[in-house]
């Protein structure tokens, strides 16, 4: 009897997992949020692997296969991944689409004006800064939208999605409170960001960067802009210069050499973190810790 019951439970769990909707997400922080809401039902697919550049990625055959099989797609939007727009239309025309930048209930930032980066490009979709996941309060709005999309597409598991979203929202609020306390000693404009992707984070915690080494697409800075950044460091108004994981050039060392300014490493998508439910928390915690240790007075 016990053996039969165990077999039935295993079969039931397998059927529940098999019946889960096929969900595809774009970047690791969004994958993390969706994974939290889907816990116990299924696991979403991640399209942009850790370490890849979300702004420009060549779609692999395995990625095309994921999109063609997807029932739900959760992505930030074309401002972040312009290369993904056409494949979504051709490969996943019937999938339920949640474009997070289009979700109402939060304030969008405009892109920072560019500097002389040496390689200017026009990006028609880039009027809005897409890096909004770096604000936990915006992430809370997005979690509710993810929950609603999943409930609509898969009502049989609505109670699980709703309970999971509640847990995720509580975790995000706790994360926000911890980061607020951690960054209390960081002075505004005391640091230079590796590229212009951290505006939502710095706005939320009132720690704006003095400037950024590169623009939002991480284009290489030109000599004029590097000279401007070096002047800020030499003047003593900037005490910390951040570099980014896997950055091709160590601009932080170049800008701080011979000064008292410190350096640290951050990134905006969790390139060195394992994808999964904890990645979002670990990503923002790491940014806050590095900024506190590097820039706090």
C-alpha positions in Angstrom: 0.0 0.0 0.0 2.8 2.4 1.0 4.7 1.5 -2.2 1.6 2.1 -4.3 1.0 5.5 -2.7 4.6 6.5 -3.2 4.4 5.6 -6.9 1.1 7.5 -7.2 2.7 10.6 -5.6 5.7 10.4 -7.9 3.4 10.0 -10.9 1.3 13.0 -9.8 4.4 15.2 -9.3 5.7 14.2 -12.7 2.4 15.0 -14.4 2.2 18.4 -12.6 5.7 19.3 -13.8 4.9 18.1 -17.3 1.8 20.2 -17.4 3.7 23.3 -16.5 3.7 26.0 -19.2 6.9 26.4 -21.2 8.3 29.8 -20.2 11.3 31.5 -21.7 13.0 34.5 -20.2 15.7 36.8 -21.6 18.4 37.6 -18.9 19.4 36.0 -15.6 17.8 38.6 -13.2 14.4 38.2 -14.9 14.9 34.4 -15.0 15.5 34.5 -11.3 12.2 36.4 -10.6 10.2 34.1 -12.8 11.8 31.1 -11.2 10.7 32.3 -7.8 7.1 32.6 -8.9 7.1 29.2 -10.7 8.6 27.3 -7.8 7.0 23.9 -7.4 5.3 24.1 -10.9 8.2 24.3 -13.4 11.4 26.0 -14.3 11.7 28.7 -17.0 14.3 28.6 -19.8 17.1 31.2 -19.9 17.9 32.7 -23.3 20.9 34.9 -22.6 23.5 32.8 -20.8 25.7 34.2 -18.0 28.6 36.2 -19.4 26.9 37.0 -22.7 26.2 40.5 -23.8 22.4 41.0 -23.7 22.6 44.0 -26.0 24.0 42.0 -28.9 23.7 38.3 -29.1 23.6 35.9 -32.0 20.7 33.6 -31.7 21.8 29.9 -31.6 19.8 27.0 -33.0 19.0 25.9 -29.5 17.7 29.4 -28.7 15.5 29.3 -31.7 14.1 26.0 -30.6 13.3 27.4 -27.2 11.4 30.3 -28.7 9.5 28.1 -31.1 8.3 25.9 -28.2 7.6 28.7 -25.7 4.1 29.2 -24.4 5.0 32.3 -22.3 7.9 34.7 -22.9 9.0 37.2 -20.3 11.5 39.7 -21.4 12.6 43.3 -20.6 12.0 44.6 -24.1 13.6 45.8 -27.3 15.5 48.6 -25.6 17.7 46.0 -24.0 17.7 43.2 -26.6 16.9 44.7 -30.0 18.1 41.6 -31.7 15.3 39.6 -30.1 12.3 41.5 -31.6 12.2 39.8 -35.0 12.8 36.2 -33.7 10.0 36.7 -31.3 7.6 37.6 -34.1 8.7 34.8 -36.4 9.4 32.0 -33.9 6.9 32.6 -31.1 3.9 34.3 -32.7 1.4 32.5 -30.5 3.2 32.8 -27.2 1.8 35.0 -24.4 4.2 37.9 -24.3 5.1 39.9 -21.2 7.3 42.9 -22.0 8.3 44.2 -18.7 9.2 47.7 -19.8 5.5 48.0 -20.9 4.1 47.0 -17.5 2.4 50.1 -15.9 2.9 51.3 -12.4 6.5 52.5 -12.3 8.6 55.5 -13.4 10.8 55.0 -16.5 14.2 56.7 -16.7 15.5 58.3 -19.9 18.8 57.2 -21.2 21.7 59.3 -20.0 23.2 61.6 -22.7 26.2 60.0 -24.3 29.8 61.1 -24.2 32.5 60.9 -26.9 32.7 57.1 -26.9 34.5 56.9 -30.2 31.9 54.7 -31.8 28.6 56.5 -32.0 25.5 54.5 -33.0 21.8 55.4 -33.3 19.5 53.2 -31.2 15.9 54.2 -32.0 14.5 52.1 -29.2 16.9 53.4 -26.6 15.1 56.5 -25.3 14.2 54.6 -22.2 16.8 53.1 -19.9 16.0 49.4 -19.9 18.1 48.4 -16.8 15.1 48.8 -14.5 15.5 45.4 -12.8 18.2 47.0 -10.6 15.5 48.7 -8.5 13.8 46.2 -6.2 10.6 48.3 -6.0 10.3 48.0 -9.8 11.0 44.3 -9.5 8.1 44.1 -7.2 5.8 45.6 -9.8 7.2 43.1 -12.3 6.7 40.1 -10.0 3.0 41.0 -9.8 2.8 41.2 -13.6 4.6 37.8 -13.9 2.2 36.3 -11.4 -0.8 37.6 -13.3 0.5 36.3 -16.7 1.2 32.9 -15.2 -2.2 32.7 -13.5 -4.0 33.7 -16.7 -2.1 31.2 -18.8 -2.1 28.4 -16.3 -5.1 28.8 -13.9 -4.7 25.3 -12.6 -1.6 26.4 -10.7 -2.9 29.8 -9.8 -2.7 29.3 -6.0 0.9 28.2 -6.2 1.9 31.2 -8.3 0.0 33.6 -6.0 1.7 32.2 -2.9 5.1 32.2 -4.5 4.7 35.8 -5.6 3.8 36.8 -2.1 7.0 35.2 -0.8 9.0 36.9 -3.6 7.5 40.3 -2.8 8.3 39.9 0.9 11.9 38.9 0.0 12.3 41.9 -2.3 11.0 44.3 0.5 13.5 42.8 2.9 16.3 43.1 0.3 15.4 46.8 -0.2 15.5 47.5 3.5 19.0 45.9 3.8 20.4 47.8 0.9 19.0 51.1 2.2 20.8 50.5 5.5 24.0 49.4 3.8 24.3 52.4 1.6 23.5 55.0 4.3 27.2 56.1 4.4 27.8 56.5 0.7 27.9 60.1 -0.5 26.2 61.0 -3.8 28.5 61.4 -6.8 31.4 59.8 -5.0 31.8 57.0 -7.5 32.1 56.3 -11.2 30.0 53.5 -12.7 31.5 51.1 -15.2 28.7 51.9 -17.7 25.5 53.8 -17.6 23.3 50.9 -16.4 23.0 51.7 -12.7 20.7 54.7 -12.7 17.6 52.9 -11.4 19.7 51.5 -8.5 21.4 54.7 -7.7 18.2 56.7 -7.9 16.4 54.4 -5.6 19.1 54.7 -2.9 20.1 58.3 -3.5 23.7 57.4 -4.4 24.0 58.8 -8.0 27.3 58.1 -9.8 29.4 61.1 -10.7 29.6 59.7 -14.2 30.0 56.4 -16.1 33.0 55.1 -18.0 30.9 53.8 -20.9 27.4 54.4 -22.2 24.5 52.1 -21.6 25.6 49.7 -24.3 29.1 49.5 -22.8 30.7 51.1 -25.8 34.4 51.9 -25.3 35.0 55.5 -24.0 36.9 58.0 -26.1 40.0 59.9 -24.9 38.1 63.1 -24.1 35.7 61.3 -21.8 38.5 59.4 -20.0 40.3 62.7 -19.4 37.1 64.2 -17.9 36.8 61.2 -15.6 40.5 61.3 -14.6 40.0 65.0 -13.6 37.1 64.1 -11.3 39.3 61.5 -9.6 42.3 63.8 -9.2 40.1 66.5 -7.8 39.1 64.1 -5.0 35.4 64.4 -5.6 35.3 60.7 -6.7 36.7 58.2 -4.2 35.7 55.0 -6.1 35.9 53.8 -9.7 34.0 50.7 -10.5 34.9 48.2 -13.2 32.7 45.4 -14.6 33.1 41.7 -14.7 34.7 40.5 -17.9 35.4 44.1 -19.0 37.9 44.1 -21.9 40.0 47.0 -20.5 40.9 47.9 -16.9 39.8 51.6 -17.1 39.4 51.7 -13.3 43.2 51.2 -12.8 43.9 53.8 -15.5 41.6 56.3 -13.8 42.8 55.8 -10.3 46.6 55.1 -10.7 48.6 57.5 -8.4 45.5 58.6 -6.5 43.8 57.6 -3.2 40.7 56.5 -5.0 39.6 52.8 -4.6 38.4 50.3 -7.2 35.8 47.5 -7.1 34.1 45.2 -9.5 30.3 45.0 -10.1 28.0 43.9 -12.9 24.4 44.4 -13.7 23.2 40.9 -14.8 25.0 38.5 -12.4 27.6 37.2 -14.9 29.5 35.1 -12.2 26.4 33.9 -10.4 24.5 30.7 -10.9 21.1 31.2 -12.5 18.2 30.5 -10.2 15.9 31.9 -7.6 18.7 33.4 -5.5 20.5 35.2 -8.3 18.4 38.4 -8.1 19.0 38.8 -4.4 22.7 38.0 -4.7 23.2 40.3 -7.6 21.8 43.4 -5.9 23.4 42.5 -2.5 26.8 42.3 -4.3 26.3 45.7 -5.9 25.4 47.3 -2.6 28.3 45.6 -0.7 30.9 46.6 -3.3 29.6 50.2 -3.4 29.5 50.4 0.4 33.1 49.1 0.8 34.5 51.1 -2.1 32.8 54.5 -1.8 31.5 54.9 1.8 33.3 57.6 3.7 
